[in-house]
Amino acid sequence: MAEMTEARWRTSARSSSNGGDCVEVADNLPGVVLVRDSKDRAAGTLTFHPTAWRAFVAHPPHRA
């Protein structure tokens, strides 16, 4: 796996600029997608296989 220091992090285009709760995603590394909390970047990183990540973002959000 590529070094995490090479990760290029981005937030969703739907994220607001007023400090809302957001996640950051790095999908530029081969074979892995990294996800972290934009408000607490040091708290840890979730790691997904690219196929699992694509399935997750393709699924419509649940509406209560």
SEKEVEX-936210 format. One record per residue: residue in one letter; y, x, z of N, C-alpha, C, O, CB in turn. Coordinates in Angstrom, 3 decimals. Each point is the difference from the previous one (the first is absolute). Glycine has a CB too. Layout:
N
type:nY:nX:nZ:caY:caX:caZ:cY:cX:cZ:oY:oX:oZ:cbY:cbX:cbZ
a:Y:X:Z:Y:X:Z:Y:X:Z:Y:X:Z:Y:X:Z .
...
This chain:
64
type:nY:nX:nZ:caY:caX:caZ:cY:cX:cZ:oY:oX:oZ:cbY:cbX:cbZ
m:-1.183:0.842:0.000:1.183:-0.842:0.000:1.242:0.883:0.000:0.022:1.058:0.630:-1.263:-2.897:0.588 .
a:2.256:1.403:-1.918:1.253:0.752:-0.061:0.664:0.020:1.380:-0.262:-0.860:0.840:0.555:0.225:-3.276 .
e:0.538:1.595:2.645:0.728:0.110:1.249:0.946:-1.181:0.183:0.680:-0.414:-0.940:-0.852:2.908:0.806 .
m:0.210:-3.035:1.355:0.902:-1.127:0.277:1.461:0.414:-0.132:0.870:-0.850:-0.185:-2.590:-0.123:1.721 .
t:1.994:2.266:-1.442:1.377:0.457:-0.156:0.502:-0.225:-1.420:1.204:0.028:-0.250:-1.593:1.672:2.035 .
e:-0.541:-1.922:-2.716:0.378:-0.269:-1.387:0.249:-1.488:-0.265:0.379:-0.382:-1.108:-1.709:2.379:0.439 .
a:1.119:-2.827:1.682:0.170:-1.443:-0.173:1.458:-0.331:-0.298:0.916:0.510:0.646:-2.848:-0.936:0.908 .
r:2.126:-0.438:-2.543:1.338:-0.521:-0.325:0.053:-1.436:0.509:-0.599:-0.901:-0.588:0.851:2.410:-1.484 .
w:0.458:-1.709:3.154:0.069:-1.294:0.672:1.051:-0.890:-0.629:1.056:0.462:-0.433:-1.813:0.611:2.542 .
r:0.441:-2.381:-2.150:0.965:-0.987:-0.510:-0.188:-1.291:0.782:-1.066:-0.255:0.560:1.070:1.301:-2.888 .
t:1.042:-1.850:2.355:-0.087:-1.327:0.603:-0.002:-1.031:-1.115:0.328:0.303:-1.147:0.851:0.474:3.257 .
s:-1.546:-1.972:-1.765:-0.034:-1.085:-0.968:1.386:-0.280:-0.549:1.000:0.155:0.701:-2.965:-1.133:0.477 .
a:2.017:0.564:-2.434:1.274:-0.418:-0.596:0.529:-1.236:0.708:1.191:-0.297:-0.088:-1.883:1.255:-2.129 .
r:-0.164:-1.678:2.911:0.406:-1.199:0.737:0.494:0.319:1.404:0.441:-0.904:0.710:-2.089:-0.389:-2.033 .
s:1.588:2.541:1.738:0.482:0.382:1.324:1.514:-0.121:0.039:0.692:0.324:-0.964:-2.649:1.235:1.285 .
s:2.451:-2.027:0.806:1.453:-0.109:0.140:0.558:1.329:0.484:-0.733:0.837:0.529:0.560:-3.311:-0.034 .
s:1.427:2.654:-0.673:0.641:1.247:0.419:0.573:-0.113:1.404:0.668:0.925:0.461:-0.139:-0.427:-2.844 .
n:-0.773:-1.615:3.080:0.577:-0.192:1.328:-0.954:0.373:1.122:0.163:-0.470:1.127:1.221:-1.331:-2.083 .
g:-2.370:2.629:0.674:-0.892:0.491:1.039:-1.135:-0.944:0.352:-0.504:0.037:1.122:2.417:1.194:-0.258 .
g:-2.320:-2.065:-1.785:-1.103:-0.925:0.250:-1.316:0.720:0.166:-0.115:1.195:-0.272:1.322:-2.915:-1.015 .
d:-2.197:0.976:1.738:-1.336:0.566:0.167:-0.610:0.260:-1.360:-0.170:-0.923:-0.796:-0.122:-0.274:2.986 .
c:-0.036:2.436:-2.459:-0.525:0.383:-1.307:-1.136:0.996:0.159:-0.158:0.635:1.043:2.404:-1.039:-2.081 .
v:-3.014:0.520:-0.002:-0.977:1.074:-0.080:0.398:0.892:-1.160:0.692:-0.423:-0.926:-2.544:-1.020:1.912 .
e:1.408:2.664:-0.917:0.188:0.944:-1.088:-1.370:0.316:-0.582:-0.996:0.071:0.720:3.093:0.912:0.347 .
v:-2.128:-0.798:-2.371:-1.243:0.266:-0.706:0.151:1.288:-0.802:1.037:0.243:-0.617:-1.570:-2.718:0.497 .
a:-0.504:3.284:0.139:-0.070:1.182:-0.859:-1.250:-0.158:-0.852:-1.119:0.075:0.507:2.339:1.430:1.185 .
d:-1.026:-1.721:-2.980:-1.146:-0.197:-0.894:-0.052:1.042:-1.108:-0.572:-0.231:-1.065:0.671:-2.199:1.561 .
n:0.505:3.575:-0.228:0.032:1.058:-1.011:-1.111:1.039:0.173:-0.135:0.904:-0.825:2.584:-1.253:0.688 .
l:-3.231:0.228:1.188:-1.057:0.976:0.252:-1.305:-0.471:-0.637:-0.279:-1.199:0.013:1.395:1.895:2.145 .
p:-1.909:0.191:-2.703:-1.248:-0.411:-0.652:-1.015:-0.534:1.009:-0.294:0.646:1.006:0.705:1.063:-2.784 .
g:-0.942:-2.905:1.488:-1.085:-0.559:0.775:0.345:-0.625:1.329:-0.901:-0.354:0.760:-0.396:1.996:-1.859 .
v:2.578:-1.792:1.407:0.385:-0.533:1.301:1.379:-0.659:-0.089:0.866:0.437:-0.759:-2.245:1.341:1.917 .
v:1.563:-2.838:-0.365:1.312:-0.634:0.168:0.302:0.043:1.493:-0.821:-0.416:0.817:0.545:-1.123:-2.877 .
l:1.448:2.040:2.411:0.403:0.124:1.398:1.042:-1.064:0.323:0.855:-0.318:-0.826:-1.342:2.801:0.797 .
v:0.403:-3.030:1.249:0.937:-1.034:0.442:0.438:0.345:1.414:-0.818:0.391:0.833:-0.266:-2.169:-2.308 .
r:2.396:1.631:1.748:0.507:0.256:1.347:1.153:-0.947:0.317:0.567:-0.623:-0.898:-1.265:3.040:0.723 .
d:1.034:-2.518:1.435:1.099:-0.837:0.480:1.314:0.744:-0.217:0.154:1.136:0.449:-1.655:-2.253:1.275 .
s:2.436:0.483:-2.404:1.267:0.682:-0.292:0.852:0.212:1.247:0.864:0.877:0.009:-0.926:-1.881:-2.276 .
k:-0.166:0.218:3.320:0.785:0.152:1.223:-0.611:1.011:0.972:0.676:0.460:0.919:0.078:-2.811:-1.206 .
d:-2.024:2.696:0.091:-0.666:0.947:0.885:-0.960:0.853:-0.825:-1.218:-0.137:0.113:1.423:-1.453:1.859 .
r:0.342:2.451:-2.782:-0.795:0.801:-0.933:-0.988:0.923:0.684:-1.023:0.353:-0.586:2.915:-0.467:-0.963 .
a:-1.607:0.507:2.766:-0.884:0.911:0.721:-1.168:-0.727:0.659:-0.882:0.651:0.559:2.836:0.837:-0.170 .
a:-1.984:-2.805:-0.437:-1.041:-0.783:0.688:-1.364:0.105:-0.665:-1.013:-0.343:0.611:2.784:-1.214:0.119 .
g:-1.813:2.017:-1.948:-1.276:0.139:-0.679:0.064:-0.552:-1.410:0.972:-0.642:-0.398:-2.130:0.497:2.591 .
t:0.115:0.407:-2.923:-0.079:-0.383:-1.408:-1.335:-0.676:-0.259:-1.047:0.491:0.422:2.563:1.417:-1.090 .
l:-1.474:-3.031:-0.023:-1.222:-0.655:-0.448:-0.361:0.559:-1.367:0.881:0.277:-0.814:-0.352:-2.390:2.129 .
t:-1.812:2.278:-1.565:-0.483:0.553:-1.254:-0.893:-1.018:-0.683:-0.924:-0.538:0.610:1.061:2.881:0.305 .
f:0.144:-2.606:-2.188:-0.763:-0.962:-0.784:-0.513:0.649:-1.278:0.640:0.893:-0.556:0.730:-2.774:1.502 .
h:-2.524:1.427:-1.404:-0.470:0.370:-1.324:0.872:-0.772:-0.998:0.332:-1.155:0.265:-2.753:1.609:0.544 .
p:2.799:0.131:-1.930:0.872:-0.696:-0.957:-0.512:-1.378:-0.426:0.803:-0.911:-0.201:-0.113:3.141:-0.594 .
t:-2.000:-2.401:0.652:-0.548:-1.303:-0.388:0.262:-1.037:1.088:0.373:-1.135:-0.298:-2.149:2.281:-1.068 .
a:1.584:-0.763:2.617:0.257:-0.910:1.118:1.481:-0.348:0.080:0.350:-1.149:0.266:-2.301:2.121:0.979 .
w:2.817:-0.001:-1.472:1.440:-0.251:0.055:0.421:-0.971:-1.106:0.777:-0.920:0.253:-0.414:3.215:0.728 .
r:-0.864:-2.103:-2.192:0.331:-0.906:-1.108:-0.446:-1.423:0.305:0.716:-0.954:-0.303:-0.920:2.860:-1.307 .
a:-0.973:-2.053:2.206:-0.484:-1.336:0.370:0.904:-0.617:1.069:0.285:-1.197:-0.051:-2.652:1.886:-0.507 .
f:2.812:0.100:1.508:0.872:-0.495:1.057:1.340:-0.486:-0.562:0.436:-1.106:0.322:-1.545:2.684:1.284 .
v:1.756:-0.781:-2.426:1.317:-0.402:-0.496:-0.093:-1.105:-1.051:0.993:-0.681:-0.257:-0.175:2.988:0.724 .
a:-1.983:-2.500:-1.077:-0.168:-1.070:-0.974:-0.236:-1.350:0.670:0.185:-1.045:-0.623:-1.102:2.716:-0.978 .
h:0.508:-1.652:2.877:-0.307:-1.239:0.712:1.299:-0.676:0.424:0.862:0.650:0.591:-3.064:0.302:0.219 .
p:2.362:-2.248:-1.100:1.232:-0.684:0.419:0.084:-0.098:1.511:-1.028:-0.108:0.668:1.021:-1.194:-2.796 .
p:1.211:1.338:2.678:0.161:-0.081:1.463:-0.431:-1.379:0.504:0.132:-1.006:-0.698:1.778:2.670:0.603 .
h:-2.430:-1.681:1.326:-0.393:-1.256:0.633:1.245:-0.699:0.530:0.825:0.626:0.665:-3.097:0.318:-0.051 .
r:2.410:-2.194:-0.891:1.124:-0.796:0.497:-0.510:-0.932:1.097:-0.933:-0.772:-0.223:2.117:0.889:-2.032 .
a:-0.580:-0.048:3.423:-0.427:-0.858:1.118:0.608:-1.387:-0.118:-0.246:-0.856:0.849:0.031:2.871:0.617 .
